[in-house]
Amino acid sequence: MRKSLILPLLFAIALPAAAQNHRALITDVSGTVTIARSNGTQANASWGMQLFDGDQVVTGADSKAALLYSDGSLVSLAANDRADVGESSSSAPTVDPTMLADVSDLTLQRTGVGELAALGGLRAGASAAVIDLTSPRQTRIRDGVPTFTWSAEAGFELFTVTVLSDAGEIWSGSTEANLLAYPSNAPTLEPGVTYFWRVEGEEMLDVTRSELVQFEVMAADDVESLKNAESSIREALSSPDSETSRDFLLGSLYARHGMNAEALDVFSRIAEGQGESAMLLEILGKLYYETGRKDLAVESLQRALELSRQ
């Protein structure tokens, strides 16, 4: 068992508000990991599971787990290891707390079963779009030079990207590819302003227009705060075996800043290596919903509901 310390305020980023009395949170699990609860029951560990005083975490052969404590310490368990959940190390944190003051109030709220059932019961959207805008999509971005990407059915000879604001069209450009970078000589995209974009695909004598989606450029101060927080998290969790825990905190940070696309990328990466987890599926479902991916949101939330009822 190995223990390291990270910023206590980071735990406030991750823990649900209703679970602040929980002692720790599982932020990485692989293989056979069992939780022996203090009340005598047992459960298989899953990502995001909350732990109380008196619980015991046991790893099997070829297994591992990571426990993020409320005081900021990270306990890493190797194969055939165990940890009794209780008071953990309270030595000085390695990151300046003021760097993350702007995100210390973030909580990824757990949804009750009733609300989850309502969300999971959303009807799926219409059939897949002929031109599907992928990025940026319903999110904040770091700078005013986005690269627009989309997918499309075969047959289009030319695509035209148009960027608009409430005042009207700002810029348009054409390409035969499925991506187009916003040029440096185009009108400046101002921080704090909501912009919209769409794509028109041309084939023969027909033109197909995509939906209109929005994005917002972050202010310089917000970007600087974000970079400081990213640096603190990466410095505190720099070891290879803390990668998933680091991603968890980075994803939470991006969600706090309204960077839905980056948060979705991070939590999707976590999901690839963590198996099924009700909490992880719930987070993904909400991020899909925020980015306008209704079908994927419904799929994730319905599966989260199934797991929460097991």
C-alpha positions as CSV (number, residue, x, y, z in Angstrom):
1,M,0.0,0.0,0.0
2,R,1.4,3.4,-1.0
3,K,0.1,6.8,0.2
4,S,0.7,10.2,-1.2
5,L,-0.9,13.6,-0.4
6,I,-2.7,16.0,-2.7
7,L,-4.5,19.2,-2.0
8,P,-7.4,18.8,0.4
9,L,-9.5,21.3,-1.6
10,L,-9.4,19.0,-4.6
11,F,-11.5,16.6,-2.7
12,A,-14.2,19.2,-2.5
13,I,-14.1,19.3,-6.3
14,A,-14.9,15.6,-6.5
15,L,-17.1,14.6,-3.7
16,P,-20.9,14.9,-4.0
17,A,-22.4,17.4,-1.6
18,A,-24.6,14.7,0.1
19,A,-21.5,12.6,0.8
20,Q,-19.2,15.0,2.5
21,N,-19.2,12.8,5.6
22,H,-17.8,9.9,3.6
23,R,-14.2,9.3,4.4
24,A,-12.9,8.4,0.9
25,L,-13.8,7.8,-2.7
26,I,-12.5,5.1,-5.1
27,T,-10.9,6.8,-8.1
28,D,-9.3,3.8,-9.7
29,V,-10.2,0.1,-9.7
30,S,-9.0,-2.8,-11.8
31,G,-9.4,-6.6,-11.4
32,T,-11.1,-8.1,-8.3
33,V,-11.5,-5.5,-5.6
34,T,-13.9,-6.1,-2.7
35,I,-15.3,-3.7,-0.1
36,A,-16.0,-5.2,3.3
37,R,-18.4,-2.7,4.9
38,S,-18.3,-1.9,8.6
39,N,-21.9,-3.2,8.9
40,G,-20.8,-6.7,7.8
41,T,-21.9,-6.6,4.1
42,Q,-19.6,-6.9,1.1
43,A,-19.7,-5.4,-2.3
44,N,-17.6,-5.4,-5.5
45,A,-15.7,-2.1,-5.8
46,S,-16.6,0.2,-8.7
47,W,-15.3,3.6,-9.8
48,G,-16.8,6.4,-7.7
49,M,-17.8,4.2,-4.8
50,Q,-17.8,6.1,-1.5
51,L,-16.2,4.7,1.6
52,F,-16.9,5.1,5.3
53,D,-14.8,4.7,8.5
54,G,-14.5,1.0,9.3
55,D,-14.8,-0.2,5.7
56,Q,-12.0,-2.4,4.4
57,V,-10.8,-2.5,0.8
58,V,-9.2,-5.7,-0.4
59,T,-7.5,-6.3,-3.8
60,G,-7.1,-9.7,-5.4
61,A,-4.3,-11.0,-7.7
62,D,-3.6,-8.8,-10.7
63,S,-5.8,-6.1,-9.2
64,K,-5.3,-2.5,-8.0
65,A,-7.3,0.3,-6.5
66,A,-6.9,4.0,-5.5
67,L,-8.6,5.7,-2.6
68,L,-8.9,9.5,-2.5
69,Y,-9.3,10.6,1.1
70,S,-11.1,13.7,2.3
71,D,-7.9,15.2,3.7
72,G,-6.3,15.0,0.3
73,S,-4.2,11.9,0.6
74,L,-4.3,9.3,-2.1
75,V,-3.9,5.6,-1.1
76,S,-2.7,3.3,-3.8
77,L,-3.3,-0.5,-3.4
78,A,-1.4,-3.1,-5.4
79,A,-2.3,-6.7,-6.0
80,N,-3.2,-8.8,-2.8
81,D,-3.3,-5.6,-0.7
82,R,-5.7,-4.2,1.7
83,A,-6.6,-0.9,3.5
84,D,-8.7,-0.1,6.5
85,V,-10.6,3.1,5.8
86,G,-10.2,5.7,8.6
87,E,-8.1,8.7,9.5
88,S,-5.4,9.2,6.9
89,S,-2.2,11.2,6.7
90,S,-2.6,14.9,7.5
91,S,0.9,16.2,6.5
92,A,1.2,19.4,4.6
93,P,-0.3,19.5,1.1
94,T,2.1,19.8,-1.8
95,V,0.0,22.4,-3.7
96,D,-0.8,25.9,-2.8
97,P,-4.5,26.0,-2.0
98,T,-5.0,29.5,-3.3
99,M,-4.4,28.2,-6.8
100,L,-7.6,26.2,-6.8
101,A,-9.7,28.6,-4.7
102,D,-11.9,29.3,-7.7
103,V,-12.9,25.6,-8.1
104,S,-13.1,24.6,-4.5
105,D,-16.9,24.8,-4.4
106,L,-17.4,22.4,-7.2
107,T,-19.4,19.2,-6.4
108,L,-20.4,16.5,-8.9
109,Q,-23.9,16.1,-7.4
110,R,-25.2,12.6,-7.3
111,T,-28.7,12.3,-8.7
112,G,-31.4,10.5,-6.7
113,V,-32.9,7.3,-8.1
114,G,-36.2,9.1,-8.8
115,E,-34.6,11.9,-10.7
116,L,-32.3,9.4,-12.5
117,A,-35.3,7.4,-13.6
118,A,-36.9,10.6,-15.0
119,L,-33.7,11.5,-16.9
120,G,-33.2,7.9,-18.1
121,G,-36.8,8.0,-19.4
122,L,-36.1,10.7,-21.9
123,R,-37.0,9.8,-25.4
124,A,-34.2,9.3,-27.8
125,G,-33.8,12.0,-30.5
126,A,-34.5,11.7,-34.2
127,S,-32.4,9.7,-36.6
128,A,-28.7,10.6,-36.9
129,A,-28.0,13.9,-38.6
130,V,-26.7,13.9,-42.2
131,I,-24.0,16.4,-41.1
132,D,-23.1,15.9,-37.4
133,L,-21.2,18.7,-35.7
134,T,-18.7,17.3,-33.2
135,S,-16.5,20.1,-32.0
136,P,-16.8,22.7,-30.5
137,R,-20.2,21.8,-29.3
138,Q,-22.1,23.5,-26.4
139,T,-18.9,24.2,-24.5
140,R,-16.4,26.8,-23.4
141,I,-13.0,26.8,-25.2
142,R,-9.6,28.1,-24.2
143,D,-9.0,30.5,-27.1
144,G,-10.6,32.2,-30.0
145,V,-9.0,30.0,-32.7
146,P,-11.1,26.8,-32.7
147,T,-10.9,24.0,-35.2
148,F,-14.3,23.0,-36.3
149,T,-14.9,19.3,-36.9
150,W,-17.9,17.3,-38.1
151,S,-18.9,14.0,-39.6
152,A,-21.0,13.6,-42.7
153,E,-22.6,11.0,-44.9
154,A,-20.7,10.3,-48.2
155,G,-21.5,12.3,-51.3
156,F,-20.7,15.9,-50.3
157,E,-18.3,17.7,-52.6
158,L,-17.8,20.8,-50.5
159,F,-18.5,22.0,-47.0
160,T,-19.0,25.6,-45.9
161,V,-18.6,26.6,-42.2
162,T,-20.3,29.7,-41.0
163,V,-19.7,31.3,-37.6
164,L,-22.3,33.7,-36.2
165,S,-23.1,35.8,-33.2
166,D,-26.3,37.5,-32.1
167,A,-25.3,40.3,-34.5
168,G,-25.2,38.1,-37.5
169,E,-22.6,36.3,-39.6
170,I,-18.9,36.8,-38.6
171,W,-17.0,34.5,-40.9
172,S,-17.4,31.6,-43.3
173,G,-14.9,29.3,-45.1
174,S,-15.1,26.3,-47.3
175,T,-13.2,23.0,-47.4
176,E,-13.5,19.5,-48.9
177,A,-12.4,17.9,-45.6
178,N,-14.3,17.3,-42.4
179,L,-12.5,20.0,-40.4
180,L,-11.6,23.6,-40.8
181,A,-9.5,25.8,-38.5
182,Y,-10.6,29.3,-37.7
183,P,-8.0,31.5,-39.5
184,S,-5.9,34.0,-37.7
185,N,-6.9,36.8,-40.1
186,A,-10.6,36.3,-39.4
187,P,-12.5,38.7,-37.1
188,T,-11.5,38.1,-33.4
189,L,-13.7,35.9,-31.4
190,E,-14.2,37.8,-28.1
191,P,-14.0,36.2,-24.7
192,G,-17.4,35.9,-22.9
193,V,-19.4,36.0,-26.1
194,T,-21.6,33.1,-27.2
195,Y,-21.0,32.2,-30.8
196,F,-22.8,29.7,-33.1
197,W,-21.7,27.7,-36.0
198,R,-23.1,25.4,-38.7
199,V,-22.0,23.5,-41.8
200,E,-23.6,23.4,-45.2
201,G,-22.7,20.4,-47.4
202,E,-23.0,20.7,-51.2
203,E,-23.6,17.8,-53.6
204,M,-24.7,18.3,-57.2
205,L,-27.5,20.8,-57.1
206,D,-28.5,20.2,-53.5
207,V,-27.4,21.8,-50.2
208,T,-27.8,20.2,-46.8
209,R,-27.5,22.4,-43.7
210,S,-26.6,21.1,-40.2
211,E,-28.1,22.2,-36.9
212,L,-26.7,25.3,-35.2
213,V,-24.5,24.7,-32.1
214,Q,-22.9,27.2,-29.8
215,F,-19.6,27.7,-28.0
216,E,-18.0,30.4,-25.8
217,V,-14.4,31.7,-25.6
218,M,-13.0,31.8,-22.1
219,A,-11.7,35.0,-20.6
220,A,-8.0,35.4,-20.2
221,D,-8.3,35.4,-16.3
222,D,-10.3,32.2,-16.4
223,V,-7.7,30.5,-18.7
224,E,-4.9,31.5,-16.4
225,S,-6.8,30.2,-13.3
226,L,-7.4,27.0,-15.2
227,K,-3.8,26.5,-16.2
228,N,-2.6,27.0,-12.6
229,A,-5.1,24.5,-11.3
230,E,-4.1,22.0,-14.0
231,S,-0.5,22.4,-13.1
232,S,-1.2,21.8,-9.4
233,I,-3.2,18.7,-10.1
234,R,-0.6,17.2,-12.4
235,E,2.3,18.0,-10.1
236,A,0.5,16.5,-7.1
237,L,-0.5,13.4,-9.0
238,S,2.5,12.8,-11.2
239,S,3.1,9.1,-10.6
240,P,2.0,6.6,-13.3
241,D,-0.3,4.7,-10.9
242,S,-2.3,7.9,-10.1
243,E,-3.3,8.6,-13.7
244,T,-7.0,7.8,-13.3
245,S,-7.3,9.8,-10.1
246,R,-5.5,12.7,-11.8
247,D,-8.0,12.5,-14.7
248,F,-10.9,12.4,-12.3
249,L,-9.8,15.7,-10.8
250,L,-9.0,17.3,-14.2
251,G,-12.4,16.3,-15.6
252,S,-14.1,17.8,-12.5
253,L,-12.1,21.0,-13.0
254,Y,-13.1,21.2,-16.7
255,A,-16.8,20.7,-15.8
256,R,-16.5,23.4,-13.2
257,H,-15.2,25.8,-15.9
258,G,-18.0,24.9,-18.3
259,M,-15.6,23.1,-20.6
260,N,-18.1,20.3,-21.3
261,A,-16.1,19.0,-24.3
262,E,-12.9,18.6,-22.4
263,A,-14.7,17.1,-19.4
264,L,-16.4,14.6,-21.6
265,D,-13.1,13.6,-23.3
266,V,-11.5,13.0,-19.9
267,F,-14.4,11.0,-18.3
268,S,-14.8,9.0,-21.5
269,R,-11.1,8.1,-21.2
270,I,-11.7,7.0,-17.6
271,A,-14.6,4.9,-18.7
272,E,-12.5,3.0,-21.2
273,G,-10.4,1.5,-18.3
274,Q,-12.8,1.4,-15.4
275,G,-15.6,-0.9,-16.5
276,E,-19.2,-0.1,-15.7
277,S,-19.9,2.3,-12.8
278,A,-23.2,3.9,-12.0
279,M,-21.5,7.2,-11.0
280,L,-19.3,7.3,-14.1
281,L,-22.2,6.6,-16.4
282,E,-24.3,9.3,-14.6
283,I,-21.5,11.9,-15.1
284,L,-21.2,10.9,-18.8
285,G,-24.9,11.1,-19.3
286,K,-25.1,14.6,-17.9
287,L,-22.2,15.7,-20.0
288,Y,-23.7,14.2,-23.1
289,Y,-26.9,16.0,-22.3
290,E,-25.1,19.3,-21.8
291,T,-23.4,18.9,-25.2
292,G,-26.6,18.1,-27.0
293,R,-25.9,14.4,-27.4
294,K,-29.4,13.3,-26.3
295,D,-29.3,9.7,-27.6
296,L,-26.0,9.0,-25.8
297,A,-27.3,10.8,-22.7
298,V,-30.4,8.5,-22.6
299,E,-28.2,5.4,-23.1
300,S,-25.8,6.3,-20.3
301,L,-28.5,7.4,-17.8
302,Q,-30.6,4.4,-18.4
303,R,-27.7,2.1,-17.7
304,A,-26.7,4.1,-14.6
305,L,-30.3,3.6,-13.4
306,E,-30.1,-0.2,-13.9
307,L,-26.8,-0.4,-12.0
308,S,-28.1,1.8,-9.2
309,R,-31.0,-0.6,-8.7
310,Q,-28.8,-3.7,-8.4
